[in-house]
Amino acid sequence: MNEKVPAGYPALTFRIVFLCTLASSVATDSAAQARAAAPARNVHAAARGKAEAVAPQHDPTSLDVQRVIERVSHYVGRDPERPARLFALDRYYRAGFEAGVFTLAPRGLDQETTEREVSPFRFRLISVSRGGKEFLGDLEPEARSFENRAYFQYTPDITEHYEVLNLGVEQSWEIAKIPGEGDLVLRGEVSGMDLIGTDEAGLLFAPKEGIGLRYGTATVFDSAAKKAPVAVHPAPSEGGIALEIIVPEDFLQDAHWPIVIDPIIKANFPVSTAMGPQENPAIAKSSSNSLIVWEDSRSGSKDIYGARITAGGLILDPQGIPIATKLGTQQDPDVASDGTNFLVVWAEWEAHEIYGARINGGTGGVMDPSGVAIRSPGMTVYDDQFTPAVAWGGPNYLVVWHHIINVLGTSGGQEPGQSVRVSLVSAAASPLSFLTVSSVGSAFLLAPDVASNGTKFLVVWMDDHQDGIAWRTYAAQVSEAGVVLQPQGFPLVGGNIKYPPSSLCHQCDPQAASDGTNYFVVWTDRRISAKGVTDIYGTTVLQNGTVLGADGFPISTAPGNQRKPDIAWDGISRYAVVWSDQRPSTPGIYGTAVSTPFASLSHPNGLFLGTGAFTGTNPSIAVHKILFKSGTLPYWTVTWEKGSVNSSDIYAAVATP
């Protein structure tokens, strides 16, 4: 039987939120104070009354439906096979509580909906001291629970609480006023993940496989609304990594109890939650950081914004960098880096033109505030140019886009139709030459992308010129001198694969990357199968243009639709592929590492990374190399669109495959 939380006089409350695999927001200061004062904590009336001056209480006469659902759906129960262990399940994580140890494990569901857990994060409180005197007591207390809460009671005055929520697991400590002088120090031990570094936002942890976590910086509040930063230090420990949370003596001397301390541990985190929809993110890495760019509607119309992010997930530009904010609509952004700075490209909708601007990788400054027009020669006001993509090939970028010559624009001698066009652009953002890679007359052509192996670019796109009905994926190489090596391109999938007659998408949404020699291309595929919906396929293209595996290799064939893939080379030995996944059991953003040439997968059922709009849309990925205890490993930064049709935001996560 579950036991009720013990009554007491918890005068000091610490709060940590574990925003694990599916965290969707970051707690605010006021929320932290409100939770610290919540009646569910059984805080003594006098102490709670003081806290109410800081944080208003929930109206007990109203029905909080969401809270009721969370209590029922995240019920903490005893493991029938291990009675001393409590556990709670969310669709995306499993929390465990036993003998003073808290574990948090991301969950993935394979095609048979069998539970799969990887890389648990383990936390154990090992010391509470003030002025060198220890107060903790029992180091292996029994786990107890009430509804969706679990707790460990170390002494009558020291209790560690956990509340299992949709956002993740909230951790807090309730500690009576401890006598003595000096700093108050809580020391906890972390295992299961490597500490890979620190930055302004806290401590960065990464598993050998799965979602990385950040143990955030902390703030201490008292009930009179006084607050101060609280230090969180890593320290060596025999059992793993020790964390010390230190409340300074000068704060404790005149503190009004209760006190709230709120570092946050999180995995998925917001990049932009500004007013209006934030859509269509793209990411590229330099030698130090990455840059995420997206369509931003905070002004009422679509602009292009960006933000730099460190390899560990620190957002360096939390308000966003305004890159293109002219009157009208700027859309379809993409980004690449020369190793130091970035080139962002986008489509100016009203002008029907492609523009670009450089971003300083060190400062985030926009180096071309008015943008640089990347305009096709002979273009008329009736032409359309949109959906650009860009790659760095050294010494130049290659920008590729979809060009439409409308009937009204043929007075200059051009035939109406659609084409894939490219421009070599210097590192100084100067267009150098313009080429047509493929022209398909009256057929439709969409969604070009480009990658470089250092000497040649591979351009990929989809068009319906074969039968005028269904889109198929094609490719062509462009030399660094600007010569198209396979005019009109070559197909990536042979004629042996059968597709439904009604399908408009045979192979759609192609994306390409290179390992420095060859290429790998991924796409959304609608071939005939028992499943009857879209999957993710890919294939190797050798440096001479030969397609290795003319039928394509399956990347994800899970139940439901998989679509909108993206790909990056991890700089070591494998490609990183992510996609939007609508599998019925656990929809969201998924990924896998791919070894070439024959597409061996690290996660045949996909590694779950997060959720988003309509179960996750438009993911994009960049990969850094980070030194772990076991050696240098790839560290993914994945970004995607999360929310609803009219209020989507940009989110990101860091992970190791």
N, C-alpha and C positions, 0 to 999 in steps of 0.2 A: 504494500500500500504506500502511496506517496505521502510524504509528510509536509506539514505546513512550515513556512518560513518562520524561524524562531523570532519571538519578540525580543526587543532589547533597546538600547539607547545608542544607535549608530551615529556618533557625532561627526565622523569623518568618512566621506564617501569618495572613492576613486571610481572613475568610469572609463572603460575601454570598449570600443565597438569594433568587432571583427567583421568588416564588410567583405565577406569571402567571395566565392565564385560569382554570385549574382548580385553583389551590392549595387544599388541603384541611386544612392544619394549619400552625401556627407552630412553628418549631424552638425547642427549649428550650436553656437554657445547657448542660446536660450533653450534649445531642445535638451542639451546636456544638463542644464540646471533643472529643467522640468522633470526629467527622469530621476535625478538625484532626490527630488522632493516628493516623488510619487508615493501615494499611500500604500501601493503594493509592496514597498520596501519595509513596511512596518516600522517606519521611523517614528520615534516618540513624538507625541503631539507638540511638545514645546519646541523641539528641534525643527519639526516640520513647519510650524508656524513661522519661524524665522526664514525658512527657505521660501515660503510663499511670498515673501516680500520681493524676492528675486524672480520667481517663476510662478505664474498662475496655475492653479490646479485644474484638472479635468473635472467637468461637471458630473458628479456621480449619478444624477437623475437622468442623464442622456445615455443612449445606447450607442456605443462605439462598435459598429458592426465589424469593421476591419480588425479591431483588437480581439473580438470574440472569435473570428475566423482564425487568427494567428494562434490563439490559445488552443484551439481544437486541432488545427492542422499541424502544429509544431509541438504536440504533446510530448513531454519528456517521460519516458517509461523505462522499466528495467529490462535488461537483456535477459531473455529466458535461459540462454546458455551460460551467461555469466552474471549471476544475481547481484554481484557487487558493482556492476557497471550499469550506468544510465546512458541512454542515447536518445537522440531526436533526429528525424529525417526531414530534410527539405528536398525539393526536386533536384537541387543543384549542389547540396553539400550534406554531410553527415557530421553531427556533433556528438562527442563522447565525453563522459565524466566518470572517473574512477580513481579513488584513493588520492585525491588532490591533483590529478592530472586532467587537463582539458585538451581534447584533440579536435581538430577541424580538418575534414578531408573533402576536397572536391569530388563530386560524383559524376560519372558518365554512364549512359545507358546504351548498351549495344543493341543490335537488331533484335535480339530475343528479350530485350528489356531486363537483362541480368545486371545487377548492381556491379559497378566497377569503381573502386576507390583508389586514388593515387596521392602520394606526397602529403601525408597528414602533417599539419602544423601542431606541435605539442607545446603546451605551456604549463609550468608548475611553479607555484609560489614557494620560495624556499626561505625567505627571511623578511621580518618586519622589525625594524630597530630604530631607536632614537638615542642619540648620544652614546652609541656603542652598546646599548643594552638591548637584548633580544626579547621580543614580545610574541613571537609567532606561536610557539607551542607545537601541537601535533602536526607533523609534516605529511601524514597520510590520512586525512579525515575521510569519513564515509561520505559518499555522494548521496544527496537527498534531493527531492524534487517536489514541485507543486505546479500543476498545469504545465505551462510551457517554460518553466524556470527550473534551474538546478542550482545547488549551492553546496559549498564546503564550509563547515564551521570549524575553524582552527582553535579558537578559544571562545568563551562567552562574549568577548568584545570584538573578535575579528572574524568576519564572515565574507566569503568570496561568492558573488552571485553571477549567474549567467541567465540571460533571457534569449530564447530562440525565436527569431523573427524572420519575416520575409527578406529584410535587408541583410541579414546575417545573424551573428550572435553578439549580443551586448554583454560585456564583462564589467563588473564593478566590485569594489571592496567597500565594506562598511566597517569602520574602526572607531571605537570609543576614544575619547580624548586621552592620549597617551602622556603620562607624566614625564617630567624631565626637561632637559635642555638639549639643544642641538638640532640638526636636520632630522627629518623623518625619512627613512629610506626603506622602500619596498624593493626586494630583489627577487626576480623571477628567472627561471631557466627555460630556454627555448631550444627545441631540437626538431629534427625532421626537415629543416631547411638550412641553407647556407646564408650567412650574413655576407652580402656581396659589396656593401658600401654604405655610406651615409651621404645625405645632402641636406639642404635647408628644410626639407619637409619631414625628415626622420631617418629611420633605419630601413634598408632595403634587404629583403629576404627572398631567396629563390629556391625552389625545389629542384631535384634532379629531373623531375617531370611534372608539368602542371602549371597552375597559376601562381605567380609570385605575389608577395605581400609587402606592404609598407607599414612598419610600426611608426606611427606619426609622432610629431612633437606634441607636447602637452601644455595645457593651461590649467591653473588652479584658480577656483572661484570660492569666495565665501558668501554667506547669506546676505551680506551688506553690499554685494555686487563688486567687491574688490577682487581684482584678478592679477595674476602674475604668471610668467612662463615657468614651466616645470621641466627640469632637465631629465632626459632619458639617455642613459649611457650604456653602451655595450661593454661587457667585461668578460674575460676568459673564465671558463668553467669546465670542470671535469666532464660533466654530463652533456655539454653542448655549448650554448652561448648564454651568458647571464645578462639580464637587463636590470638596470638600477633606475628607479623612479624616485627622484629626490625632491622633497618639499623643504625649502630652506627655513631655517630657524626664525629669521626676521619676519617671515610671513606668519608663522604659527603663533608668535608672541601675542599678537593682537587680532587674531582671526576670529570672525563671528561664525560659530558652528551652525549647521553642517557646512562642509567644504566639498567642492566637486573638482575632480581632476580628470581631464578627458583627452588623453591621447587616443588616436584612432588607428586601427589596423584595417587596411582595405586592399582590395585587389582591383576590381573594375572601378574606374573613377571618371568623373566628368571632365571633358576638355572644354566644352562650351555649352552653357545653359542660358544664353542670352534670350531676350524676348524674340518671339517669332521662330519659325522653323530653322533649324541648322541641319544641312543636308549634304550628301555626296562627299564624304571626306576622302582625302588621299594623303599618303605619307611617303616621305623619302628620308634617308639617313645621310648625314655627312660623316666625317671622321670622328666627330664628338657627340653631336646631338641629332635628333630627327626634327622634321618640320611637318606638322599636320595642317592641311588647308581644307577649306570647306565653303559651301554656299551659306551665306548668313543673311537672315531677313530681319535683323533687329531694327533696321531703319524703315522697314515697310516694303522695301524691294530687295531683290537679291544682290548682295555684294560678295566679295571674296575676302575672307579673313583667314588668319593662320595663327599657329602657336608652336613654339619650340618645346620639345620634350626631351628630357635626358633619357639615357638608356635604362635607368631604373624607374622611370615613370614620373619624374618631377616636371610639372608644367611651368615653364619659365616665363610664359606670357599669359597669365590667368585671365586677363581682360581681352585677349586676342589682339592680333596685329591687323589693322585695316590695310589690306593690300590693294584692293580695287573697289572704290566706293563712289563712282560716278553716278549721275542721274541715269536711271534706266536699270537694265538687268545685266548682271555679270554672272555667269554660270559655268558648269562643267570644268572645275579646276583640276589640274594635275601638277605634280612637282617632281623635280629631280635635283641632284646635287653634284657639283664638281669635286666634292670632298671637303670644301671649305664653305662656300656659299650655296644658295639654292636658286633655281629658276622655277617660278610659278607661271603656268600658262592657263588661260581661260578664254571663254567665248563672250564677246560683247554682243548681246542679242540684237539690240536695235541697230548697231552698226554692221552686223553680219560679219564681224571680223574676229580674228584670233589676236590676243594680246599676251604679253609676258612682262614679268618684272622680277628682278633679282632681290633676294632677301639675304642680308648679312647674317651668316651663321653664328657669329659671336655676339652680336648686339640685338638681332631681330629687326634692325632697321630696314626700311624699304629703300632700295638703292635706285629704283626707277619709279618715282612717285606718280608720274603720269602714265606709266606703262609704255611698252614698246609694241607698235603694230607689226604683226607678222602677216603681211598682206600678199596674196597671190598676184603676180603680174597679170594685167588684163582683166582684173576683177571689176565687175560692174555693181551698181547699187542694188541690182536684182539678185545677185548671187547670195548664197548662204554658206557660212563656215561655222562649224561647231564641233563639239566633243574632241578637244585636243588632248594629246598625250605627249610626254616628253621623256627622253632618256639622255644621260651623259655618256659620250663615247670617247672623250679625250682625243683631240683638244677641243671638240665642239659638242654642243647638244644637237639632237635631232628632234624637231617638233613635227608631229603628224596630226592630221585632222581630216574631217569629212567635209568635202566641198561639193556644193550643188550649184550647177549652172542652170538657172531657170530660163524658160523660153523667151521671156522679155529681155534677157541679158545677152542675146546672141548677136546683137548688131556688130560686136567687135570681131565676128568671125568664129566664135566658139560654138561648138555644138552643145545643145542641151543635154544634161545628164549628170551623173554623180561620179565622184572620184575620190581616191585617197591621195592627199597631197602632203608633201613634207618640205621642211626647210631646215638646212643646217644653220644653227645659231651659235655665235661665238660665246665664250665665257663672259664677255662684256655685254651680252644680250643684243648683239647686232646680227640681223638676218643676213646670211651669206649667199644662199642659193635656194632655188625652188624647183621641186620635181613633182611629177605625177607618177605615183607608184602603180596605180590601177585605175582604169576608167571603165565604167560598166554601162554607159549609155543610159537607157531608160530604167534600168534595174535599180533596186534600192541597195544602199551600202551604208553600214553603220559601225560604230564602236571600234575605231582603230586603237591599237596599242603598240608600244615599241620597246625593245630591249637592245643592249649592246654587249658584245663580248670583248670590247676593247679595240677591235679593228673593223668590225662590220656590225651594222644594225639589222635587227630582224623586226619587220613591221607586220602586224597581224590585224585582220579585220574580218567582218562578216558581210556577205552580200548574197543576193538571190539571182544572180545572172544565169545560173545553170538552168532553172526552170521558171523563173519569174515569180515563184511562190515562196519557197523555203530558204531561210538563211543558212549558209554554210560558212565555215571558217577557212580563210586563206592566209598565205604568208608570202613575203618577198624580202630579200636582203638588199640593203643599201650600203655601199662602201663608205668609208670615212671621207672619201673625196666627193661623195654625192652622186654616185652612179647606181642606178637601179639594176641589180644583177639578175633578177627574174621578172621582166616586165609582165604585168597582169597577174603575177603571183602563181602559187601552186596550192592545191588543196591539202589540208592536214588529215583528212579522213578519206579513205578509199571508198569505192562504190559497193563494197560487199555488205555494208551495214544497212539494215532496213529501218525506215522511219515511218511513223503513222502518216497516212495520206493527208490528214487534216492538219498536221503539225507545221507551223510557220517557223519554228525554231529547231533546226536539226543540230547545228552547233552555233551557240550564241555566246556573247560576252567574253571574247578571247582576251587573255592576259599572258604576257611573256616575261621571262627573266633569263639571265645567262649566268653560267658558272665561270665565265672568263674564256671558255673555249666553245662549248655548244650551248644550246638553248633548250628551255622546256616551256611548253605552252599549255595552258589549262583553259577549259571552256565549260559552259552549260550544255548538256547533251540530252536530246529527247528521243534517242533510239528506242525501237520496239523492245519491250521487256515485260515480264510478268508484273512488274511494279507499275508501269504505265504513267510515270511522271518523270521529271527531269533529274539528272544526276550530274556529277562533276567528273569529267574525263580530262586526260592530258596526254601529251606525247613529246618525245625528244626530237629536236631538229638539230642535226649535226652542222658543224660550221660550214660545210660545203652545200648546205641546203637540202640534204637528204632527210626524209622523214623516217624515223626509226619506230616502226609499229604503226602501220597505216590504218589500223582499226582504232587506235587510241587505247590508253590504259585506264581502267577505272580508278578514280581517286575516292569518290564517295557514292555509294549506291544504297544508302540507308532509306528506310521508309519515308514517304513524303517527298516534297520537292527540295532539291539542293540547287542553288543558283548563285550568280554573281561572285565568281571566285576572284581571288587575287593571289599573286605569287611573288616571292623574293628569294634570292640566293642568300644562304646563311653565312657565307664567307669561309666555311670550313669544309663541308662535305655533302650537304643536302640542300634541297629547296624547301621553303616554307610555303604551304598553301593554306589559305583560309577561304571560307565561303559562308553564305547565308543558308540556314538549314531549317526546314519545316517538318522534321520528323515529329510524329504525333506525341511521342513520350516526353521529349525534352527539346523543344525548338530553341534556336538561338544561333550564335556564331560558333563555328567549329573549325578545326584545322588539323593538319598532319604534316610531318616532315616526309619528304619524298626523296629517295635515293634513285639516281639514274644509272644506266639508261632505261631500265625496264620498270620504273615506278614502284619500287619496293616501299611500303608505307610503314611509318613508325606507329601509327594509330589507324588500323584498318576501319574502325568504326568512328573515327574522328575524336579529337580532344576538344571537350567543351570549353569555350572561352568566355561566353557572356550572352546576354540577351539584348534585343533592340526592337526598333519599330517593326511591326508585323513579324515578330520573332527574330528580328535582326536583319538589317539591310546594308548593302554597300560597304562590306568590310575592306580594309586595306592594311598592308603589313610592311614593316621594315624590321631588319634584324641586325643587332649589334653582337659583338663578341665580348664576353665578360669572363674574367678569371675566377673560377670556383676553386674550392679545395681540391677537387678531382681533376682540375685542368681547365682549359679554355672551352667554354660551351656557348652555343648560340642563345641569345636572349631576345625573344620576340617582343615587338611593340605592335599591337593590333588596335586599330581604330574602326569605329562603325557608327551608324546612325541609330538612335534609340529613342522611342517615344511613340507618337501617333501622327496622323496625317498633318495636323495643324500645329503641333507643338513638339517636334522632334529635336533632340539634342545630339551632341557629338560626345561619345564615350571612348575610353581606351582601356586596355589591360596589358600587363606584361606577363610573359610566360616562358617556360622552357619546354621543348617537346620531349 
